[in-house]
Amino acid sequence: MAERVVETSIPEGENTIEERHVGAMWELEQKLDQPMDEEATKLNTRDNKPSLSMLMLLRLSFQSLGIVYGDLGTSPLYVFYNTFPDGIEDSEDVIGALSLIIYSLLLIPLIKYVFIVCKANDNGQGGTLAIYSLLCRHAKVSLIPNHQRSDENLTTYSRTLLPEGTFSAKTKKWLEGKHWRKRALLVIVLLGTCMTIGDGILTPAISVLSATGGIKVNNPKMSGDVVVIVSIIILIGLFSMQHYGTDKVGWLFAPIVLIWFLFIGATGIYNIFKHDTSVLKAFSPTYIYLYFKRRGRDGWISLGGILLSITGTEALYADIAYFPLLAIQLAFTFFVFPCLLLAYCGQAAYLVNNKDHYQDAFYASIPESVYWPMFIAATGAAIVGSQATISGTYSIVKQAVSHGCFPRVKIVHTSKKFFGQIYCPDINWMLMIGCIAVTASFKNQSQIGNAYGTAVVLVMLMTTLLMVLIMLLVWRCHWSLVLVFAVLSLFVELSYFSAVIFKFIEGGWVPLIIAAISLLVMSVWHYATVKKYEFEVHSKVSMSWILGLGPSLGLVRVPGIGLVYTELARGVPHIFSHFITNLPAIHSVVVFVCVKYLPVYTVPEEERFIVKRIGPKTFRMFRCVARYGYKDLHRKDDDFETKLFNKLLSFVHIETMMEPGANSSTYSSAYSVNQTQDSRDGLVHDNNNNHNHNINHNNDNNENNNNMDMFSSMVDYTVSTLDTIVPVGSPHNRTSFRQSYTIEEEEEDEVEFLKTCKESGVVHIMGNTVVKARSGAGLPKKIVIDYVYAFLAKVCRENSVILHVPHETLLNVGQVFYV
């Protein structure tokens, strides 16, 4: 079907989210289209999670090794080489570097993340976007103001109220006070998200390249290009297998990583006793001071290599959704942490007596009898760690899409057993191309390590800033505790950041370029999403106009159900008025469907849909809000139509039981009939006003005249069509109205009517909105909207594809608006 287009502009700087308080007419509109608070309250099914036995906790702790700690566990492959890229001059330098590694592991992964940051989870979900969801529930910081009180009745919508006058309450008020503060918060969240996406490129590159680099230890004459080619082959195989999901091979991850940790722990013990037990003095922090005193600026720059010992910590926080927090804490505290300490101490003991082997310290320190088993275990651990990071990237992109911060991409659920195992084909191939490009370009661990370290430390800094708000607004901690946490965390992380800045030219620029591109894409997409929502709110249709059209809406009501998709959870969308003013017919039953993403990780299936009637019963108009969390998926095998229809029937049944003697069509039919012509005239007047407002911002007079002629012909067609179908002054019109408003319909009749309409067919009516920069806009805005956003909108998935709407039942209604 050809798409008609209407042009609407939103003036720059004008308040687009406006209230329509117009006396009695506003009160009538509130009666006819009420909030869904009552319906949402009935759906609450809050329950408590069962406690876990110690045996189950141990089992889950074992399983967490493969998903959570694969990335962190492969760090010993490349830390000492990146710490001493130019060689080791003094054996005491090795002791100082080991002391830095020990206390870095103690302060950042163990104390900060495992026991503090991981508690800031959104019902088990971790990562910067999960923190943002928590903050959106506890403060009005979302830039898309679609929050409703009914959302708070969800089982998964948990929040705490702040006592008035406290420092936390003042912080909340300050954060909500200015729009730029909300934007700054979103930029921090997006920057952390972009750096995590960069991890999805850099982690597989450095892990696989470091693991396969062991081939050269037994074959010194082998060219480095061979190692690069082997690494690329493994990376291609890794990304090519992603569409199978981790369900079929996931059971192997934990045993592989368990064997890896046991190998590096045992090798560490062997090296300590064989080469030099004096390295254990590195547990004294005194050697950190002596290290910096001895090496000076070079020692400070070497922090960029020390930083790699804690890479994977940010992935640990992002992957906590798969296991209980206590299981993760047990696994790290009593197994992962000791094994890592032993591995680093063993390498340090070897390097004290073999300073020339700094480039291949890990493989050179392995006993020859277990060299090949260790090589196989290292390669397997690198693949497992890379897999966990790639899966985490898919999850983060899914969260960003749900928050309106990333273009729509195809998301496939790869497991019927486990919630949250997904695959994004578009993102997968982008990550693969990025990994291959980084591996082939740098060809060595040092430069990739510099890039990796920059990405990791920036994620940690963003997490620290967000944790300050979590501790104040969610945990309601005393400001002194928050200050101690912030000062200690920022001191350590800014020290690392100052070190990686010196390595900007030597690979540190890579994650910044990746983050800049990702941030541009996400910012532009979110900006346009907000403007589209504001357009929906600004141009929604008044219920008085709908009433004025009468039960037939001034059209022929054909059998069937029309699902009109909109961003609005309340009000009649502009797309509906545009549709009925251009076509002479509408379906017998109209349902306004709002697919809404909430700042929660999931919405239980029984709480997914909320249905409400719009207007009198004879209008056969309903609203359905389908609510989703950022981890929920629109599966292809989900029968969205059937679930919605069943919910509609349940609503009719409950409505009849709750109000057995009530007649929702008690409003005056005379009012509706007498206002029909006025409503049509009002619509034409409003549309002309919108168009004329657009003309004020347009410098091309000829184009304005052409647009006015087009719009006038459209209005003439609409009015003549309406008059032909439903003559305003016809006695038949008045009689039919009075009969429809005085005959009481039973529940069985309405249910049967709805079933008949469904059998006649369901049509999905969706808006195909084109966003353009208004005339007179600055050059940056024109580039962003007319080129960047237009390109993203063209290459991303359509809403109909994401929602799995059958193509044969889809009806697109085109519209253009200017920003």
Disulfide bonds with the S-S distance in Angstrom:
none
